[in-house]
Amino acid sequence: MRVGHVSDIGKEAVAVEGSKGASIQWLLGKKEGVPHFYMRLVTVEPGGVIPLHKHEVIHEMFIVSGKGAVLRPDGETAVEQGNFIYMPSNEVHGTKNTGSEPLRFICCINVPSE
């Protein structure tokens, strides 16, 4: 069993090219020996964005706080606290904050193949 607190986890800038005002905290991942899904907390500051991108991992997201939009090549869908999102592998997507407070969401991904 592993129990931790988010305040003990450092923030890293989101690695997607063109991201602005977005950070990630790896809550459970490779270094904790998690075998199937990694859990992250993503924060997008007001005016921040994670632009359109794609990758092999599946996303399962839960909006913890704030307001924003999930981006697609053909538009966007508004999201807010309590929404959940499933993003299949290789689907083009992004996220932006449309509110005046940080947009925070839990994002679980399958363990990437090595």
C-alpha positions as a Markdown table, in Angstrom:
| # | Residue | x | y | z |
|---|---|---|---|---|
| 1 | Met | 0.0 | 0.0 | 0.0 |
| 2 | Arg | 1.1 | 3.5 | -0.7 |
| 3 | Val | -0.4 | 6.6 | 0.9 |
| 4 | Gly | 0.8 | 10.1 | 0.2 |
| 5 | His | -0.3 | 13.7 | 0.1 |
| 6 | Val | -0.4 | 15.9 | -2.9 |
| 7 | Ser | 1.5 | 18.7 | -1.1 |
| 8 | Asp | 4.5 | 16.4 | -0.9 |
| 9 | Ile | 4.7 | 16.0 | -4.7 |
| 10 | Gly | 6.7 | 18.5 | -6.8 |
| 11 | Lys | 5.1 | 20.2 | -9.8 |
| 12 | Glu | 6.7 | 19.8 | -13.3 |
| 13 | Ala | 5.8 | 21.8 | -16.4 |
| 14 | Val | 3.6 | 19.9 | -18.8 |
| 15 | Ala | 5.9 | 18.6 | -21.5 |
| 16 | Val | 3.5 | 19.2 | -24.5 |
| 17 | Glu | 5.1 | 21.7 | -26.9 |
| 18 | Gly | 3.2 | 25.1 | -26.7 |
| 19 | Ser | 1.8 | 24.4 | -23.2 |
| 20 | Lys | 1.3 | 27.6 | -21.2 |
| 21 | Gly | 0.5 | 27.8 | -17.5 |
| 22 | Ala | 0.2 | 24.0 | -17.0 |
| 23 | Ser | 1.8 | 21.8 | -14.5 |
| 24 | Ile | 1.7 | 18.1 | -13.6 |
| 25 | Gln | 2.2 | 16.2 | -10.3 |
| 26 | Trp | 2.9 | 12.5 | -10.7 |
| 27 | Leu | 1.0 | 11.0 | -7.7 |
| 28 | Leu | 1.4 | 7.3 | -8.5 |
| 29 | Gly | 3.8 | 6.1 | -11.2 |
| 30 | Lys | 6.8 | 4.1 | -12.3 |
| 31 | Lys | 8.9 | 5.0 | -9.2 |
| 32 | Glu | 6.2 | 3.8 | -6.9 |
| 33 | Gly | 6.0 | 0.5 | -8.8 |
| 34 | Val | 2.5 | 0.9 | -10.1 |
| 35 | Pro | 1.9 | -1.8 | -12.6 |
| 36 | His | -1.2 | -0.8 | -14.7 |
| 37 | Phe | -2.3 | 2.9 | -14.5 |
| 38 | Tyr | -0.4 | 6.0 | -13.4 |
| 39 | Met | -2.2 | 8.8 | -11.6 |
| 40 | Arg | -1.4 | 12.5 | -12.1 |
| 41 | Leu | -2.8 | 15.8 | -10.9 |
| 42 | Val | -2.8 | 18.4 | -13.7 |
| 43 | Thr | -3.2 | 22.1 | -13.0 |
| 44 | Val | -3.9 | 24.7 | -15.7 |
| 45 | Glu | -3.8 | 28.3 | -14.5 |
| 46 | Pro | -6.3 | 30.9 | -15.8 |
| 47 | Gly | -5.5 | 31.6 | -19.4 |
| 48 | Gly | -3.4 | 28.5 | -19.6 |
| 49 | Val | -3.6 | 25.8 | -22.3 |
| 50 | Ile | -2.3 | 22.4 | -23.2 |
| 51 | Pro | -2.5 | 22.5 | -27.0 |
| 52 | Leu | -3.7 | 19.8 | -29.3 |
| 53 | His | -1.6 | 16.7 | -29.3 |
| 54 | Lys | -1.8 | 12.9 | -29.3 |
| 55 | His | 0.0 | 9.9 | -27.9 |
| 56 | Glu | -0.5 | 6.2 | -27.3 |
| 57 | Val | -1.7 | 6.3 | -23.7 |
| 58 | Ile | -5.4 | 6.3 | -22.7 |
| 59 | His | -6.6 | 9.1 | -20.5 |
| 60 | Glu | -9.3 | 8.9 | -17.8 |
| 61 | Met | -9.8 | 12.4 | -16.4 |
| 62 | Phe | -11.8 | 13.8 | -13.5 |
| 63 | Ile | -12.3 | 17.6 | -13.1 |
| 64 | Val | -11.5 | 18.4 | -9.4 |
| 65 | Ser | -12.0 | 22.1 | -9.6 |
| 66 | Gly | -12.3 | 25.0 | -12.0 |
| 67 | Lys | -13.8 | 25.5 | -15.5 |
| 68 | Gly | -12.3 | 24.8 | -18.8 |
| 69 | Ala | -12.6 | 23.0 | -22.1 |
| 70 | Val | -11.4 | 19.8 | -23.6 |
| 71 | Leu | -10.1 | 20.6 | -27.1 |
| 72 | Arg | -10.6 | 18.5 | -30.3 |
| 73 | Pro | -9.6 | 19.3 | -33.9 |
| 74 | Asp | -13.2 | 20.1 | -34.7 |
| 75 | Gly | -14.0 | 22.2 | -31.6 |
| 76 | Glu | -14.2 | 22.0 | -27.8 |
| 77 | Thr | -16.4 | 20.8 | -25.0 |
| 78 | Ala | -16.9 | 22.8 | -21.8 |
| 79 | Val | -16.0 | 21.0 | -18.6 |
| 80 | Glu | -16.2 | 21.9 | -14.9 |
| 81 | Gln | -15.9 | 20.4 | -11.5 |
| 82 | Gly | -17.4 | 16.9 | -11.4 |
| 83 | Asn | -17.1 | 16.1 | -15.1 |
| 84 | Phe | -15.2 | 13.0 | -16.2 |
| 85 | Ile | -13.6 | 12.4 | -19.6 |
| 86 | Tyr | -12.4 | 9.3 | -21.4 |
| 87 | Met | -9.8 | 9.9 | -24.1 |
| 88 | Pro | -8.8 | 6.8 | -26.3 |
| 89 | Ser | -5.3 | 6.1 | -27.4 |
| 90 | Asn | -4.1 | 8.4 | -30.3 |
| 91 | Glu | -7.1 | 10.7 | -30.2 |
| 92 | Val | -6.0 | 14.3 | -30.8 |
| 93 | His | -6.9 | 16.4 | -27.7 |
| 94 | Gly | -6.0 | 19.3 | -25.5 |
| 95 | Thr | -7.2 | 21.3 | -22.5 |
| 96 | Lys | -7.6 | 24.9 | -21.7 |
| 97 | Asn | -8.7 | 26.9 | -18.6 |
| 98 | Thr | -11.7 | 29.2 | -19.4 |
| 99 | Gly | -12.2 | 30.4 | -15.8 |
| 100 | Ser | -10.7 | 32.7 | -13.3 |
| 101 | Glu | -9.4 | 30.0 | -11.0 |
| 102 | Pro | -7.0 | 27.1 | -11.6 |
| 103 | Leu | -8.5 | 24.2 | -13.5 |
| 104 | Arg | -7.4 | 21.0 | -11.7 |
| 105 | Phe | -8.0 | 17.4 | -12.9 |
| 106 | Ile | -6.9 | 13.9 | -11.9 |
| 107 | Cys | -5.6 | 12.1 | -15.0 |
| 108 | Cys | -5.0 | 8.4 | -15.0 |
| 109 | Ile | -3.1 | 6.9 | -17.9 |
| 110 | Asn | -2.2 | 3.3 | -18.8 |
| 111 | Val | 1.4 | 2.4 | -18.3 |
| 112 | Pro | 3.2 | 3.3 | -21.6 |
| 113 | Ser | 4.8 | 0.5 | -23.5 |
| 114 | Glu | 8.6 | 0.6 | -23.4 |
